[in-house]
Amino acid sequence: MDKDTVSIYFVRAALAHLAPEALPAVLRAAGIPAEMLAHRQARVPARASRRCGWPSRTSSTTNSSASTRAA
C-alpha cells in the first residue's frame, strides 16, 4: 500500500480539462476506478494521480523556484 496519497478532489481537477471520451482511458492507465470520482473522501496513490496529469511535488517545487529566480 502506498503511503503517499492524494485527495480525489485534486484528481478530478487534473482531469477537468479532458474531453469526456478520453476520461476512461486515462483513468484506466492510472489504475483509478471511475467510481472513485464520485466519492468525495476518496484518496488515490500519489503515483496514480501523477499519471492523470497532476504534477509531482518535485516538479511543482522546481517550477516555483525557477519563477522566483526569474522575477
Buried (B, 14 or more C-beta within 10 A) or exposed (E): EEEEBBBBEBBBEBBEEBEEEEBEEBBEEBEBEEEBBEEEEBBBBBBBBBBBBBEEEEEEEEEEEEEEEEE
